[in-house]
C-alpha cells in the first residue's frame, strides 16, 4: 500500500491536542529514562519500548549497522529484544552484537512451524544464530486460521516442541502472536496457558476486528503479558509518532515492539518512550474517531 493518510495538521487541531497541550511538551533531562512495566505472569520488568527484528535487522549483509543499532538500544535503556526465524539475518545480528551483553537482555524469537519437528529445528537454528543456550521468550508466530490451530495443538503439533523446550530449560516463557483475526488468537489463549501474546495496538484497530478489545480481557484474566506491534502503522498514517506511541502505551500492554531502519529512528523512538505519558479517555476516543474513515485501509496486515 502506497497511500498515506493525512492526519497531523487538521486532525490535531480538531482534536484539541495542538499546539497548546501534550504535542509541545518537553521532558526534563532527569526524566529521560525509558519506563519499565511488568510483563504479565513472567514477572520480568521490560522497557515499554522494545527493539523488533524488522527494519534494518530484517536484512542480510548489514552487520556493522545492525551491531550499532542493537548496542545503542541497550545503551538507551531498552531491554526487550525480539526477532523471528523468518526474519532474514535478524537472529544472527543479535548473536553477533550481544555476545558480551546477553545477561542484560530479555531475548525473544519466534517459530512459524506448525509441526513439532519443524519447531524443534527452528529452535536449534535460533539458538545457534543468537549464540545463546536459552531464549527468554519463544513465540508461536502469526497464527491465522482454524487449520493452523488444529495442526499446532494436535498430535505432533508445534506446541509439543514449545512445551518440551521449556521443560528442558531452552526457553523460559512461551508466547503466541497474531495480527489477522483476534477470534483465532483468542481460541489459542483458551487452549494453552501462554505467558505472553503479541498483538497490533494502534488507533485503526477499534474500527475492525479489534485485537485490544478481544484479546486484552482474556489476557488480563490469565495475567498474560501483552506486547504491542504495528504501533506506527508502517508510516501510512501521517500522524506524530509520539501520538501513536502514547496511544498504544495508554492501553494495558507491557511494551511496544518497533523495528528501526537507522540509529536515528531508534533514538527518536527512545526519546518518545522516555517522555511517555498516558492519554485521557476523551483523547483516545477522539483519535480513534479521526482515524476511523481510513482505518480499514490502514490495517494492511489484516485480510
Backbone torsions as a table, in degrees:
resi	resn	phi	psi	omega
1	UNK	NA	130.2	-177.0
2	UNK	-110.6	-9.5	-177.7
3	UNK	-74.2	138.3	175.0
4	UNK	-113.1	146.8	-173.5
5	UNK	-110.7	115.7	-177.4
6	UNK	-70.7	128.7	-177.1
7	UNK	-142.6	-29.1	-165.8
8	UNK	-61.4	-54.3	-170.1
9	UNK	-71.6	-68.8	-177.5
10	UNK	-68.8	-35.2	-177.3
11	UNK	-60.6	-46.9	-177.7
12	UNK	-68.1	-36.7	179.1
13	UNK	-66.3	-42.8	178.1
14	UNK	-65.0	-32.0	-179.6
15	UNK	-76.3	-19.3	-178.0
16	UNK	79.1	23.3	-178.1
17	UNK	-105.2	1.4	-179.2
18	UNK	-144.1	148.8	-3.3
19	UNK	-96.3	8.9	-164.6
20	UNK	-97.9	-5.6	-175.7
21	UNK	-116.0	-128.3	-168.6
22	UNK	-64.3	-25.0	-173.9
23	UNK	-59.2	-32.8	-178.0
24	UNK	-106.9	12.3	178.2
25	UNK	-66.9	146.6	178.3
26	UNK	-123.8	136.6	179.4
27	UNK	-86.9	150.1	175.8
28	UNK	-78.0	151.4	-177.5
29	UNK	-57.0	-38.5	-177.7
30	UNK	-71.3	-11.0	179.2
31	UNK	-97.5	-0.5	-172.6
32	UNK	-79.4	60.0	177.3
33	UNK	-126.0	132.7	179.7
34	UNK	-71.8	121.6	-179.8
35	UNK	-65.5	162.0	175.6
36	UNK	-121.0	154.4	176.4
37	UNK	-136.0	153.6	178.0
38	UNK	-70.9	131.4	-179.6
39	UNK	-90.2	69.0	176.2
40	UNK	54.7	-143.1	-174.9
41	UNK	-64.9	-14.0	177.7
42	UNK	-64.0	-28.8	-177.4
43	UNK	76.4	-1.7	-177.7
44	UNK	-81.4	137.0	175.3
45	UNK	-89.6	116.0	-178.0
46	UNK	-115.5	150.1	177.0
47	UNK	-63.4	143.3	-177.3
48	UNK	-70.2	-10.2	170.7
49	UNK	-115.4	123.8	175.8
50	UNK	-111.1	154.0	176.6
51	UNK	-93.7	119.9	-179.7
52	UNK	-88.2	169.5	-178.0
53	UNK	-90.4	10.1	177.8
54	UNK	-88.2	-165.9	-179.7
55	UNK	65.0	-139.6	-176.9
56	UNK	-65.2	-23.6	179.7
57	UNK	-72.3	-18.2	178.1
58	UNK	-96.8	58.3	-179.3
59	UNK	-143.5	-179.4	167.0
60	UNK	-124.9	148.8	172.0
61	UNK	82.9	14.5	178.6
62	UNK	-118.9	46.5	-173.8
63	UNK	-58.9	-44.3	-176.7
64	UNK	-64.9	-46.4	179.5
65	UNK	-64.4	-42.5	-179.7
66	UNK	-63.0	-42.7	179.2
67	UNK	-60.7	-44.7	179.1
68	UNK	-64.0	-42.4	-179.0
69	UNK	-61.9	-48.8	-176.5
70	UNK	-65.4	-44.9	-179.2
71	UNK	-71.0	-32.2	174.6
72	UNK	-65.4	-39.4	177.6
73	UNK	-59.0	-43.4	176.6
74	UNK	-62.0	-44.0	-179.6
75	UNK	-62.5	-29.9	-178.7
76	UNK	-82.6	-5.2	177.2
77	UNK	101.3	9.4	176.4
78	UNK	-81.4	132.5	178.7
79	UNK	-124.7	-3.3	176.7
80	UNK	-100.9	118.4	-177.6
81	UNK	-127.1	131.1	-172.7
82	UNK	-132.7	146.3	176.1
83	UNK	-144.6	-165.6	176.3
84	UNK	-161.2	151.5	177.8
85	UNK	-59.1	-26.7	-177.4
86	UNK	-85.8	-3.2	-171.9
87	UNK	-94.7	60.9	172.7
88	UNK	44.7	-124.4	-175.8
89	UNK	-90.9	11.4	-172.8
90	UNK	-56.3	-47.6	-178.1
91	UNK	-62.4	-39.4	179.8
92	UNK	-67.6	-36.1	175.7
93	UNK	-59.6	-45.3	178.9
94	UNK	-62.6	-42.8	-179.5
95	UNK	-59.3	-40.3	-179.4
96	UNK	-72.8	-37.0	-173.3
97	UNK	-81.3	-29.4	-170.3
98	UNK	-100.7	11.7	-175.2
99	UNK	-51.5	-43.8	-175.9
100	UNK	-98.3	0.5	-173.0
101	UNK	-129.4	17.9	-174.5
102	UNK	-58.9	-37.1	-174.5
103	UNK	-66.8	-20.3	-179.8
104	UNK	-91.9	10.4	-170.4
105	UNK	-121.8	138.9	166.2
106	UNK	-95.6	104.8	-168.4
107	UNK	-103.5	126.8	-176.5
108	UNK	-128.5	146.1	170.0
109	UNK	-145.4	-178.4	-172.8
110	UNK	-140.3	155.6	172.2
111	UNK	-126.6	131.6	177.5
112	UNK	-94.7	5.6	177.0
113	UNK	-68.3	145.5	179.0
114	UNK	-109.6	-7.1	177.0
115	UNK	-113.6	158.0	-174.8
116	UNK	-62.7	-45.3	-178.3
117	UNK	-63.0	-41.3	178.8
118	UNK	-64.4	-41.6	178.9
119	UNK	-66.2	-40.4	177.0
120	UNK	-60.1	-43.7	178.1
121	UNK	-62.0	-43.8	179.1
122	UNK	-60.3	-41.2	-179.2
123	UNK	-65.2	-41.7	177.3
124	UNK	-59.5	-44.1	-179.9
125	UNK	-65.6	-41.8	-179.8
126	UNK	-62.2	-48.4	-179.1
127	UNK	-62.9	-39.1	178.4
128	UNK	-66.0	-44.9	-179.0
129	UNK	-64.6	-40.3	-176.9
130	UNK	-85.9	-1.0	176.4
131	UNK	53.2	50.5	179.7
132	UNK	-143.3	161.2	179.2
133	UNK	-100.1	-1.0	178.1
134	UNK	-159.1	151.5	170.7
135	UNK	-102.1	145.3	172.0
136	UNK	-74.7	-36.0	-179.4
137	UNK	-142.9	126.8	174.8
138	UNK	-117.8	126.8	-171.2
139	UNK	-118.0	139.3	169.6
140	UNK	-72.5	122.0	-166.6
141	UNK	-93.1	121.6	163.5
142	UNK	56.2	66.7	178.1
143	UNK	-82.0	129.8	-171.3
144	UNK	-123.4	-28.9	-169.3
145	UNK	-133.1	164.1	175.1
146	UNK	-62.4	-38.2	178.9
147	UNK	-60.9	-39.7	178.3
148	UNK	-65.2	-39.2	177.8
149	UNK	-60.0	-46.4	-179.8
150	UNK	-61.3	-39.6	-179.8
151	UNK	-70.5	-44.1	-179.0
152	UNK	-59.7	-44.9	-172.7
153	UNK	-98.8	-0.7	179.8
154	UNK	-85.1	-175.9	178.0
155	UNK	-57.1	133.0	-178.7
156	UNK	60.7	23.3	176.8
157	UNK	-79.1	165.8	-175.7
158	UNK	-59.3	-29.3	-179.4
159	UNK	-60.5	-29.5	176.0
160	UNK	-60.4	-41.6	-179.9
161	UNK	-69.7	-37.9	179.7
162	UNK	-64.5	-45.9	-179.7
163	UNK	-65.9	-42.0	179.8
164	UNK	-63.6	-38.4	-179.4
165	UNK	-64.7	-37.3	177.2
166	UNK	-69.4	-40.0	178.6
167	UNK	-62.8	-33.0	179.9
168	UNK	-82.0	-8.0	-178.5
169	UNK	83.4	11.5	178.5
170	UNK	-78.6	-24.0	175.3
171	UNK	-137.7	144.6	179.2
172	UNK	-85.3	-41.9	-174.5
173	UNK	-136.0	156.6	-179.0
174	UNK	-119.7	132.0	179.3
175	UNK	-128.7	176.6	179.1
176	UNK	-144.1	149.6	-177.7
177	UNK	-132.6	155.8	176.1
178	UNK	-172.9	149.2	178.1
179	UNK	-144.7	13.9	178.9
180	UNK	-95.9	-53.4	-172.6
181	UNK	-144.9	115.3	-178.3
182	UNK	-62.9	-26.5	179.4
183	UNK	-63.8	-36.7	178.4
184	UNK	-66.5	-46.3	-178.9
185	UNK	-66.1	-36.7	178.6
186	UNK	-61.3	-40.9	177.8
187	UNK	-62.6	-38.5	178.6
188	UNK	-63.8	-40.6	179.6
189	UNK	-66.2	-25.6	178.0
190	UNK	-80.8	-21.0	-177.2
191	UNK	-90.5	-19.8	-177.5
192	UNK	-149.7	148.0	178.0
193	UNK	-85.5	78.4	178.0
194	UNK	-69.9	152.4	177.7
195	UNK	-85.7	-30.3	-179.1
196	UNK	-142.2	161.5	173.4
197	UNK	-141.9	135.8	-178.6
198	UNK	-110.1	121.3	-174.2
199	UNK	-138.2	159.9	173.9
200	UNK	-70.1	137.4	177.0
201	UNK	-138.7	107.1	-178.5
202	UNK	-164.8	168.1	-174.3
203	UNK	-73.4	-6.1	174.6
204	UNK	-82.0	-27.7	-173.0
205	UNK	-53.0	-45.0	-175.2
206	UNK	-60.5	-14.6	-175.8
207	UNK	-83.2	-15.4	-176.8
208	UNK	-162.9	117.8	177.2
209	UNK	46.2	65.4	-171.1
210	UNK	-76.2	118.4	179.1
211	UNK	-67.0	-37.6	-179.7
212	UNK	-60.9	-47.0	-178.3
213	UNK	-67.1	-36.9	-174.4
214	UNK	-85.5	-36.7	-169.9
215	UNK	-96.7	-40.3	-173.6
216	UNK	-61.8	-39.7	176.9
217	UNK	-60.3	-39.5	178.0
218	UNK	-66.6	-45.1	-179.8
219	UNK	-62.5	-42.0	-179.2
220	UNK	-63.2	-40.7	-179.5
221	UNK	-64.2	-29.5	-178.4
222	UNK	-103.4	3.5	-177.7
223	UNK	58.0	41.0	176.3
224	UNK	-86.0	130.8	177.9
225	UNK	-69.0	130.9	-178.6
226	UNK	-105.2	127.7	-180.0
227	UNK	-115.0	134.1	-178.2
228	UNK	-97.3	147.8	173.4
229	UNK	-140.6	177.1	-178.9
230	UNK	57.2	29.3	-174.3
231	UNK	-62.8	-39.7	-177.6
232	UNK	-97.3	4.4	178.8
233	UNK	53.0	36.9	178.2
234	UNK	54.4	25.8	177.0
235	UNK	78.1	7.6	-177.5
236	UNK	-77.7	-15.4	175.9
237	UNK	-104.6	120.3	-177.2
238	UNK	-80.7	71.8	179.5
239	UNK	-130.3	155.2	179.9
240	UNK	-59.9	137.0	176.6
241	UNK	-59.3	-36.2	-179.8
242	UNK	-59.8	-40.6	178.8
243	UNK	-64.3	-46.3	-177.7
244	UNK	-66.5	-39.4	179.0
245	UNK	-66.7	-45.5	179.8
246	UNK	-64.9	-34.9	176.0
247	UNK	-60.1	-49.0	-176.6
248	UNK	-65.0	-45.2	-174.5
249	UNK	-81.6	-6.3	169.6
250	UNK	-74.7	-23.0	175.1
251	UNK	-72.1	159.8	-179.4
252	UNK	-77.5	67.4	176.2
253	UNK	-118.8	163.3	-177.4
254	UNK	-90.8	-38.5	-176.9
255	UNK	-156.6	156.6	172.6
256	UNK	-114.6	126.0	-177.5
257	UNK	-96.0	122.4	-174.9
258	UNK	-131.9	127.3	175.1
259	UNK	-81.8	158.0	-177.1
260	UNK	-135.2	144.9	175.0
261	UNK	-89.7	-28.2	-175.8
262	UNK	-140.7	163.8	175.1
263	UNK	-64.7	-33.5	179.0
264	UNK	-62.3	-42.1	176.3
265	UNK	-62.0	-43.1	179.2
266	UNK	-59.0	-46.3	-179.4
267	UNK	-64.6	-37.7	176.5
268	UNK	-62.7	-44.9	178.9
269	UNK	-62.9	-40.1	-179.9
270	UNK	-65.8	-38.4	177.4
271	UNK	-64.8	-40.9	177.7
272	UNK	-62.7	-44.7	-179.2
273	UNK	-64.5	-40.3	179.9
274	UNK	-65.2	-29.1	-179.6
275	UNK	-98.2	13.7	-177.3
276	UNK	-60.6	140.9	166.8
277	UNK	-147.5	148.1	-175.0
278	UNK	-70.2	144.9	174.6
279	UNK	-83.3	156.9	176.5
280	UNK	-76.7	156.5	179.5
281	UNK	-56.7	-40.3	179.2
282	UNK	-61.4	-40.3	179.2
283	UNK	-67.3	-42.2	177.8
284	UNK	-58.3	-45.6	-178.7
285	UNK	-64.6	-41.9	-179.7
286	UNK	-65.3	-41.3	178.8
287	UNK	-62.2	-44.3	178.6
288	UNK	-60.3	-41.7	179.5
289	UNK	-65.0	-39.6	179.5
290	UNK	-65.6	-36.2	-177.5
291	UNK	-81.7	-23.5	-171.9
292	UNK	-50.3	-42.4	-178.4
293	UNK	-61.6	-23.9	-178.5
294	UNK	-106.8	-4.7	-165.0
295	UNK	-57.4	-44.9	-175.5
296	UNK	-61.7	-39.6	178.5
297	UNK	-72.5	-30.6	-179.9
298	UNK	-68.8	-29.2	-177.8
299	UNK	-83.5	69.2	-179.1
300	UNK	-59.9	-18.9	-173.3
301	UNK	-90.1	-3.3	178.4
302	UNK	-106.7	144.2	-179.3
303	UNK	-69.7	NA	NA
